Amino acid sequence: MCYTNNRGVSMIKTKKQMFIVIVVFALVLFLGGTTFAWFNYSRTTSDQQLIAGDIYLHLNEGNDQISMTNIFPETADEARARNDNYITFNVSGLNTSTKTIYYEFVLNHGDDKASPKTRYRDEDLRFDLVELDSNGNEGDYLLSAVSYETLANRRIYVDTVDANTTTEVVKRYKLRMWLDENVIISDTAADAVYNTTEYKNKYATVKLTVAGDLQEKTASRSLYTIMRNDSVGIDTENGVDFSKTPEHDGLNGEGTNGVYTRSGTETNSNPIFYYRGEVDNNVLFNNKCWKAVRTTYTGGVKLIYNGELSTNKKELTLEEYGTPVTNTGNFTYDSTDNTWNATVTSSNAEIKFKVPVAGNYSIIVKGIFGSGTILALLGGTGKGATTGPQDQSMIYYYDYGPLTTSNTIGVRASGSEEHPYVMKVKVLYEDSTLGIGCDNMGESTGITVNDTNLFKFNQNSSYQTFVGYMYGATYSYSTSNWKSGARFGSSFVWDGIKYTLVDDSVTTPDQDHHYSCNVETENGTCTQLRYVFYVSSGNAKYYITLTGGDGIEEAFVKMQTNTNDSVAKNNIDTWYASNMNTVTSKLEDTIWCNDRSMGDGNNNGWIANGGDLSTHLYYGAYQRSAYASDTSLVKNQPNLACANKNDAFTWKNSAGNSKLDYPVGMLTEDEMVLAGGVAELGTYSYLNSYSYYWSLSPKQYNSSGAVAFCWNTYRNRSEFVGAFRGLRPAISLKSSTQVISGNGTVTNPYVIE
């Protein structure tokens, strides 16, 4: 028989559970070898440095073995409610010397079992490490529901007994182990980890070694753990307002920048943590650059592609090389930020910079858009002129490429007293002495396929079905060839050959009368039925044609049947196959939501009974965003759930539709809002790549065509799906993947093992 855990994943549980599903987890604790024995005397270490003082480190074992029966996948909360899946132990030490003792906890496989039993995969085991107080009560979680790709000599924790510690230090720990809730045991499921026979012959034994010496050590960490530890707290309790950009006040960049815990997930086994604003979330994985976005319900971490490794950039010393040209009184040099700052209230305020050394240069201007234009200068020639939403946050970027010392570069802007440009100008150039990193901007942050870096989301914008990452039947619309007295019915009858209208007494379509045979007599019949979904202010009637007995509900299902790849999916898959196939085992098969639901409160013309013919079709992500015009909706509340399984794209994971060819997708509008995007507003966010790129979220289908959300240089916007924009694939690292170095900056990104 089957049971379903609280995440909706079906697993097998036999009737004779006590006899068939009996697996003993033996977690045996040993004190492993140390660099030297800890006794109360002085000695010389291997580097011939005299260590004077009393030094010792003791391990006092508590219960040293875990014996568990009836093992099945369980959540962290379920595992923590048990009292048979952990060991406790003490570590005590005294160190009156001048050197710090570093002690480590290391996991390895324990004893082997007799054939035919085999081990569970290491990555299927979850661990907690928690510090206990003197009464045995749990305190801080040092490791929380972590897993590891391999348990071979896996250092999981490092602590110290500090130098000049004259009073004995005693610390008590609890180590817990369980089988991950997402392990699927089934004889039929495509994404099963084990079949029932394999499951009955699995076991796990893990040995913990505690060792110490004077050598400085660090423990590997998961990216999830880093984000959890860095979290400011629950977003709604710490100033996050999704109707506002992260910096709130524009130029100063103050506000809600950092890692936050998504409200409503804080009590989950794996709370959702996400980056917001301008943050150090750079990741190096598979020798490519990424930005960490958010964690998943299974403890993974979603990343968005951010280009290839590139030469790190250096800031030009602007006071030495910058010269204001016009409106010079507006420019002042800020030595703290190494920027030229200005408030431009008139036309053509301009500053130029000498190029001191040959190289690749770019200019960045942060601030607030004024009433006029801003552009880059190369000599006296303007480049990349743009205007933005005045009085909103601005990030302007221009990449000059290679320059020589004969060049001058600069920026020019025009504002007014009412709407000034507020600017902080910075110049960067590549410096090979700084090595390589992830300081990427512009179109280099997107993928290139067949020498192209701009792609349509789908073939064209004409069909509603083309908002899909995958799609089915296409229905073209028309407004033409209406008879003047054509009747409209509330429904129809299909006899296997023809449609017959029902309740077709009206000659003007309304919210309850969408169907027409385009005939002027009552009870009209036809083999091709028209469905009116929108009527313009000029009384143009937009319709699609239905056949074979289908109504609008059946047509909707056919449109959203995931049969054909979108242009976006096809190119992302091509890129993945050439660049990422070798690391698929490190990625989790998570959900990528192409939300094609209509969303709450959307009473549009695609609804046959009661649908407003003056209202366009808006999809779920729009209804949750700041774009939504319906005041009855709860706006600016990103939702990470996916309304329909059909839109929940997965690779093999049965929690979704299992339609992907690879475990890769794109970010959603909701995830872009978490990162700092607000409809049309300029924002300071790590998603600012100074280029245009698609999201996975449809926005609307209107009288001009299908529209999807995208990121436009420095703000959250939307575009017709037939437009050319960039693609930035997203992946999700398994919870077991570890960070081996780095601090998240562009020059020192988190490096994934």
N, C-alpha and C positions, 0 to 999 in steps of 0.2 A: 504494500500500500504506500501511498505518498503522503507527505506532510509538507506544509509551507512554512518557512521561517518568517519572521516579521518583516523581511524585505521582499517577500513575495517570490522567493526562489524555490522551486520545487526540488525536493530531494527524496531519496528512498529511505524508508525505515521499515525493517522487516517486522513481521508479527512476533517472531521469537527473538525479540531484541536482546534479551539477557544472554542468550546463547550464541547468537550469530554476530552481533555487533559488540564484541568485547575486545577492546584494545587497551593495552596497558601503556600509559605514558610514564616512563621512568626518567625522572630528572635527577640525576645523581650528582651530588656536590662533592668536589674534591678540592683540596688546597694544592694548586699547581706549583711548579718550580719557580723560585724567585732568582733574581740575579745574584743575590747572596743572602745567607740566612740572617734573620733579624735577632740579634742577641744584644745583651747589654754590655757592649764594649766598643772601642774604637777600632777602625780598620781602614785599610787603603783600598779604594775602588780601582777599577781597571784603568781609569785615566790618571792613576797615581796621585790623586788629590786626597789629602788626609781629611777624613770625616771624623770630627770629635764630638762626643756626646752619646747619650743613650738613644738607641734606635731599635724599635721592634714593631712588628706588624703581626697581629694574631687573627686567625679566623676561628670563630666559635660556631660550630654548626648547630642548627636547630634540627627540625625534621629534614632529613637529607634525601628523601625519595618521594616522588609523586606516583601514586598508583591510582589510575582512573579506569572506570568501566563505563560502558554505554556511551562511547564517544561519538559525537556527531557535531557537525558545524554549528557554531553558536556565536551570538553577538558578544561584544565586550561586556555589556551589562549582564548577560546571562552567565558568562564565564566568571565575572567578579562576584556573582551571588553564590558561587560554589566554594566549598572548603576543602576540596580534595585535589586541587590542581596547582598548588603552589608550595614553595619551600621558604622558610625564613632562616636567616643567618646573621651573625654579628661580625663586624670587622672592628678591631680595636688597635690603637697604635699610640706610641709615645715617641717624640722626636725632639730631643733637646739640642740637636746638631744645627749647623747653619745651612743644611741642605734640605730641600723639600722631598718627601717621599711621594711618589706617584704610584697608586695602585689601580689595577684594572680588573674588570670582570670580562672573561672571554668564554664564549660558547663553542662547543664542538659536539660532534656526534658522540653518543654514549655507546654502550655495549651493543654488539650485533646480535640479532635474533636468528634462530635456526630457520632454514628454508622450510616452507616457501614464503615466509613473511618478508616483506620489503618495506623500506622507509617511506613515510609520507614525503612529498616534496618539501624541501626546506621552506620555500616561500609560502606554503599553506599553513605554517605555524605562526601564531601571534604570541607576543610577549608583553607583559607589564613588568616594570621594576619600580617599586615604590618604597620610599623611606618610611620607617615606623618610628613612633615616639617610644618613650621608655615604658609605656603601658601597652605597647603593641598595636596602637591605633595607627591607621594609615594617614600619612601626611602627603607630601608632594609626590606626584608621579614623575619619576625620572625618565621612564619610558612608558608610553601609553599605546597599547595595541599595535606595536610595531611588528613588522615582519622583515625577513632578510632573504635575499636571493640565494645566499649560501650561508651555512653555519660552520663552514670550515675555518677554524681559528678566528671567529668573529668577535672582535672587541666591541662590547656593547656599552661600556660605561667606564669612565675614568674619574677618580677623585684623588684628593691629596691629604696627607698629614703634614701640615705646614712646619717649616723650620721653626726652632725655638718654641716648640709645643711642650710645655712643662707639666701639663696635666693630661692624663690619658684621655684620648678621644675614643668614644664608643659609638658606632653607628649600626643600626639594625635595618635589615632590608627584607623585602618580600619579592620573590620572583615567581611570576605566574605564567603558565603556558596553556594554549588551547588551539583548537582547529578553527581556522578562519570561517566566518559565516558565509562567505561567498563560494566556498568549495561545493560544487554540485556533484552529487552521486546519483548516477542514473544509467540505465542500460539503453536508453533511447534518446536522451537529449543531446543535441549536436555539440553543446558547449560543456558537456559533462567532464569533470576532472578525473573521476574514477568511475568505473562500472561497479556493480555490487560485489562481484567476485574479488576484484582488486581491493575494494574497500575493506572487506572482511579479513584480508591478509596484510593489512598495513599496520605499522607501529611507529612510534617515535621515542627515542631516548636521547636526552641531551645532557651533556656534562658541562658543568660550570667550573671554571678555573679562576681562582683569585690569586693574583701575583702582584708583586711590587718591587720597585727599585728606585734609583735616583734619576732615571732617564725620563725626561719630559715626554708625555704621551697625550694624544687626543683620540677621542672615539669618533668613528664615522656617525653621521646623523642622516636621517631621511629629510627630504625637503619639507615634508609634512610637519615633522618635529620642529624644524626651524621656524616655519610659519606659525605653528601653535605657540611656540615660546615667544615670538615677536608680537603676538596679537595685542593690540591696545585694549581690546575687550569687545563686548557686544556692540555692534555698530549703532543701533538706535539709542543706546545709552551713552554713547561717546561722541555725539555731535554730528553723525553722518546724516545728511539730508539729501536724498536722491534727486530733489528738485533743484539742487545747487551743485555747482562744480566743486571739486575738492578744496581749491584754494580760497573760495568764497570772496576774497577781497582783491583778486586779480594779481597785480604785479608782485606783491610780497610773498606769494606762495604759501601763506599760512592757512591752516584749516585741517581737513581730515585727510592727511597723507599718511599712509602706513599700512599695516596688516590689521584687518578687522575680523571679528567673528560674526557670521551672518545670524541675525536675530531669528529665533525659532529653531536653530540647529544646535544650540549650545548644550543641550542634554543628549544629543545623539551619540552613538558609539564613536563616530568620527564627525565632530562638528565641522562645518564649512568655514574655512579661513580664506580670505581673499586680499589681494593687493589693491590699493586705491591711491590715485594721484601719482606724484613723482616719487618713485621709490627705487631702491637698489634691489631689483629682482631679476638680474641677468643670470642666465644659466648656460653652461657649455655642456652639450650632450651630443654624442656622435659627431664630434668635431664641428658642430654647428651652433649658432647662437640662438637663444630662445629667451622669452620673458615668462616668468612664472605668473600665472593668472589666479588660480584658486584651487582649493582642494576638492576632492570628490567624497561622496558618501561612503566610499570603500577605502578611503585613506590615500588615494592617489593624488597626483598634482597635475593639473592641466597647464600646458605650456603653449605659447604662440610663437611661431617662427619669427626670428629677427635677423636673418641673413647669415652670411658666412663669416668666418674669422677675418678680421681686417687689421691693418696697421692702426695702432692707437693714436689718438689725436692729442695735440698739445695746444694750449691757449696762447695766442699771440699776446705779448705784453702791449696792451693798447695805449697806455699813456705815452710810450716811446714812439709808437708808429702811427697813432691816430691824430688826425687834424680836422676839426670842424671847419666846414667851408662856408655855409650860409646859416643865418640865424645862430651864429656861434654862441650867443649868450644862453641858448637853450641846452647846450651840452656841458656836462660835468663828468670828470673821471672819478669812478669809485674804485679805490685801491683795494678794498676788501673783496669785492666780487670780480675785479679786473674787467669792468664794463664801462662803456661810455653811456651815460644816462641822459635822457632828454624828455621834456614835455613840449610837444610841438603844437603850437596854436596858430600857425600860419602856413603859407605854402613853401614847399621845397626846402625844408630843413635837411642839411646834408653833412655827412661826415665821411672822410676817406682815410684809407690806411695804406701804408707802404707795404710791399711784399718783401720781407727781409731775406728769405731763403726760398729757393725753388721748391715746389711741392704741390700737393693737392690741398686746396683751401675751401672753406665753407664759412658762411656767415649766419648767425642766429640772432634773432631779435625777439625778446620776450616783452610782454607788456599788455597794453590795452589798445584796441583798434580805435582810430580816430575817424574823422569824416571823409578823409581823402584816400589817396593811394600810398602804398609802400612798395618800394622796389629796391633790388640790389643794383650796384653800379660796378661796371668793369671799365676802367678808364672813365670816359664821359658817357658811356652807353648804358641805358637802363636795361635790367634783366629781371624777368620773373615778377612783373608788376601784379599786384593783387589788391583787392579791397576786401574788407571783412565786415562783420556785424559790429557797428560802432558801439563803443562803450563796453565791449565784451573782451574777455581774455584773448590774447593773441600770442601765437608762436609762428614767427616767419623764418623760413629756412631757404637758403640758396646754396647749391653746390657748384663751385666754380670749376672743379677739376684741376688739372695741372696748370700752374702759373710760374712765371719767372720773376726775377727781381726787377724787371722793367715794368711790371704791372702795378697798377693801383686798383684797389677795390673799395667798396663802401656801401652806404645805404642812404636812401632819400625818402622822406615822408612828408605828407601834407595833412595838417589838422586845422582845427578852428578853436575859438575860445569856448564854444559850447561843447565841442566834441574833439578834444585834443588827442593826439597820439602820445601814449606814454611808453617809452622804450628803454630797454637795457640791451645794448649791442655788444656782441661777443664774436670774435674771429677765432676759428680753429684751423689747424693744419696738421697733416699726418707727419709723425716723427718716428722713423724706424728704430731709433734708440730706445723707444718705449715698448717695443715688442708688439705682439698682436693681441687683440681682444675683441670685444663685442660692441664697440662704439659705432654702431651703424645707424644711418639715417637715409631718408629718401627712398627711392625705388629699390635700393639694395636690400631693404628689409623684406621684400616679397620674393617669391620664387620666380625662376626663369625656366620655361619649358619651350623647347624648339626655338631658342633665341628670342622668345617673346616674354615680356613681363607684365602685360596688360591683357585682361581676359574679360569676356562677357560672363555674367552669372549663368545666363542661358541664351539660347539661340536668338531670341528677339523678345520684345515686350508685349506682343500682341495677345498671347494666350494666358489665361489665368493659371493654367497648369504649370507654367514656366517659373513660378515661384518655388517649385520643389527642387530640393537637392537631387532627388530622383522624381520622375513624373510618369504619368500614364497617357490617357487619351487627350487629344487636343481638340478644343471646340473654338472655332473662329467666331468672332462676333460681327454683327452687321447692324445697320440702321435703315437699310434701304428696302424698297419694294413692298411697302405696306399699302393695302387697300384702304380707302378712306373710311369704310364702314366695318372694318375688321372687328370681330368680336373676341372677347377675352374671357376665359373660364377660370374657375377656382381650382379645377382638377380635370382629370380625363379618365376615360376607360379605354383599355387596349384589348382588342379581340384577337390578337395574333397577327393581324394584317394591317389594321389602321387604328388611329386614335379617334375617339369621339369626345368632344369637349363636354364638360359638366358645368352647369351654372354659368353659361356664357351670355348672360343678358346685357353685359356692359360693352361699350365700344371704346372705352378709355381704360387702359390698364391701371390698377390700383394695388394696394398692399395685399389684397386677397385674390386678385385676378391677374396672374402672370402668364398663363398659357394661351396660345392662339394658333389656330389653323390658317389664319389670314383669309378667312371667308366671312361673308357678310350675313349668312343665315344662321339661325340658332341650331344648336346641336351639330355644329360643323364637324366634318371628318377630314382626316389627312393622314398621309404616311410619314410626313416630316412635321414635327411639332415645334413651334417657336416658344421659347421661354424668355420673357422680358425681365432683365435684371436691373435696368437703370433707365430713367427718363430724364433728359437734360432740361435745363431751364427753357430751351428753345423747342421743347417737346419732341426731340429726337428719341426714338425708342430703340434702345440697345438690346439685342437678343442673340441667343445662341440657338442652334437647331438640334433637336433631339430625334432619335430614330429608334426602331426596334422595341418600342414599349417603355423606354426609359423615361423617368421623370427627372427633376433636377437633383433629387437625392442620389439616384443611381449615377447620374452624370458626375456628381461630385466625387463619388467613390472611384469611378473610372479615371477621373483626372488625377486623383491622388494615389493611384496604384503605382507602386515603386517599380516600374519596368525599365525606364530609360534613364541613363546618366545625364545630369546637367553638364554644361560646358565646364562649370567650376569643378565638379566632382571628377570629371574625366581628366582634367589637367592636374589636379591634386594627386590623383591616383598614379598618373604617369610620373610625377615628381617623386612620390613615395617609393615606387617600385625601383627607381634608379638610385635613390639616396638613403632609404631608411629600412629596407628589408632585413638587413643584417641585425638590427636591434629590436625587431618586433617582439622578441621574448621579454624585453624590459618594459613593454607598454601594456597598460591595462585596457581592456575592452569596455570602455565606458560609453555613455549615451551622448550623442551629438544631436541636439533638438532643432529640427527644421519645422517650427511650430506653425502648422497651417490651420489651426483651429480658428474659429471666428472670434473667440474672445467674449468676455462678459459684456452684455449691454449693446452688442452690435446688431441692431435691427435693420439689416441691409436687404437689398433687393434680391439676394440669392436665397432668401428664406421664403418658401412658397406661401406660407400662411402667416400673414401679418408683416411681411418684409417691406420696409420703406423704400420705394423706388427712387427717392431723391438722395439716398445714402449709399456711398461706395462700400465695398467689402474691405474691412480692416481686419487684419489678423491679430492673433493673441498678443504678440510682443508690442504691437502698437497700442493696444488697449491698456497695457501695463506701463506705458512710457509717458513722458511729459508731453508727447505729441497729442495725446487723446483729447478731443474737444468736449466729450461728454462729461459734464460736471458730476454726474452720478457715479462715475467710476473712481475707484481707489487707484490713483496714478502714482508714478514714480516708486513703484514697489516691485523690483525685479524678482522673478520667480525662477528657481533653478529646476523645478519639476517640468516634465514634458506631458502636456495634456493628453496626447494620443500616442499609443504604442506605434502606430503606423508612421509617425513623425520622429520617433525616437531611434535614430540611426545607430546601429551597432554592427560590429563585425560578426561575431559568433554568439555574443551574449544574448540569451533568450529573454532578458529583461527588456530588450528593444526589438527592432524589426529584423535584425541579422541580415541586412541588405548591403552592408559595406564590403568592399573587397579588401580593405586594410583598416587597421585601427587608427584612423585619422579623420579629422573633420575641420570645422572652423568654429570660431567663437560666435556666440549668440548676441543679440541685442541686449538681453538681460545681463550677460557677463560684461558687456561694454559699459553698461550703466554702473555696475559695481565698480568698474575701473575708474569711473569719473565722468562718463559721458552723460550729457543732458541735451535734449533735443535742440540742435542748431547752435548751442552756446559754445563759444571757445573755452577750452579747458586745459589745464596742465595735468597730463596723465602720461603714464608710461606707454600707453597705446599710441601716442603721437609719434608718427614715423615720418611726418612731412611728406606723405603720399596718400593716395586713395586706395582703399582695399575693402573687399566685400565682407559682410557678416553672413551667418547662416540663416538669419531671420527674415521672413517675408514681412513687408509692411502693409501693402494694400494692393487691390486691383481696382483701378478707377477707369474713367472713360477714355484715358489715354494709354492705359496699359498696366503691366505688372511692375511692382516696385519692391525692392528689398532694402534693408538697412545696410549702411556701410560706414566706414570711418573716413572722414574727409580731412586729412592733414592734421588738424588740431581740434576737430569736433565731430560729434555724432550726427550723421545725416542719413539721407536715403537717395536712391537712384533707380531709374528704370533698369530692369534686369538685362536689357540688351546693350547697356553702356559698357565701355572698356574700363576696368579697374584692376587693381592688384589683387593677388591672392596670398594670404599668410596662413598656411596650414596650422592646425592645432593638434597636439597629441596629449596623452595623459600617461605620466610615469606611474608604474606600479608602486604601491606603498613600500615594497621591499627594496627599491633602489636607494642607494646611499650617496650622500654628498661627501666627497673625499677631501675637498679643499675649496677655498674661495670665500668671499664675503658678499657677493652679489653685485659688486660694482662693474662698470663696463670694462675696466682694466683687470679686474680680478673676479670673474664670474664664479658662481657656484659650479663646481665641476662634478658631474655625475659619473660614478664608477662604471 
